[in-house]
Amino acid sequence: MKRASLSASVLAASAAAAGIWWNAGAAAQQPPQASQPTPADEVNRLPELPKTPSASSTAQPVSVQWVQLAKPYPSDFRAERPLVRAGWLMVVRADTALLTPRSLAEPLLLAAGDGWTTSVEWMQHGHTSGHRVCFIPWVGDAQPSGSPELRGSSESIKERANLRGLRIWFGTPELPERVDAAMLARERALAQTSGLQPTPADRMPAASADLTLADRDALVGRMRQLAAQWCPAEVEAEVEAKVEAQAPEGAR
């Protein structure tokens, strides 16, 4: 992220300072976009990017909650833009070198369980805290954007989206809006070849009570709450940047 949003306006000054993205109106998570090449001096200051995918490019869940949405939304993190009405809201911990903003395609954040693989939606980098707030959307049986109906009850969807064999990892650098089913299959195969293992059961956090929300606006609001809890420095920087951007020119 640290780049222009895909389909809606974002708090640009806030993003530049803190790496936190939510839309002021639609409140939608936005994937990163291609941008101008990073200046050489900035590249030299960035931590070296670990090899991805690899056994060391995993992310560890530290907070887990199942979320059901009354109103589905089209995901901006998939080329097919499938409708999403449920998924796992998570906070994950990872190597800060993997979380560091880069003005180019970044390693995809991916998740897989028994029988499913998906692209993970996220709203802040987490490089200052080592934690990233993200949403693992269930799109295994979702209809394409624009379809009037979705199949399955809340209980049946949660069962198919269970976390047995959960893997969360950083894959090949790419733009999330280009991810499709074929790419997910390739990334999962690469990860397995690289020695990626499921999250050990004893390292999985206890899930919070299931949550029902109205729509994506409410989901992003909940993600903001988690960001304030797990990534307070980034949230504070975002607020400070917003205040500075709104200040009169002479007062800056």
Secondary structure, 3 states (H helix, E strand, C coil): CCCCCCCCCCCHHHHHHHCECCCCCCCCCCCCCCCCCCCHHHHHHCCCCCCCCCCCCECEEEEEEEEEEEEEEECCCCCCCEEEEEEEEEEEECCHHHHCCCCCCEEEEEEEECCEEEECEECECCCCCCEEEEEEECCCCCCECCCCCCCCCHHHHHHHCCCCCCEEEEEEEECHHHCCHHHHHHHHHHHHHCCCCCCCHHHCCCCEEEEEECCHHHHHHHHHHHHHHHCHHHHHHHHHHHHHHHCCHHHC
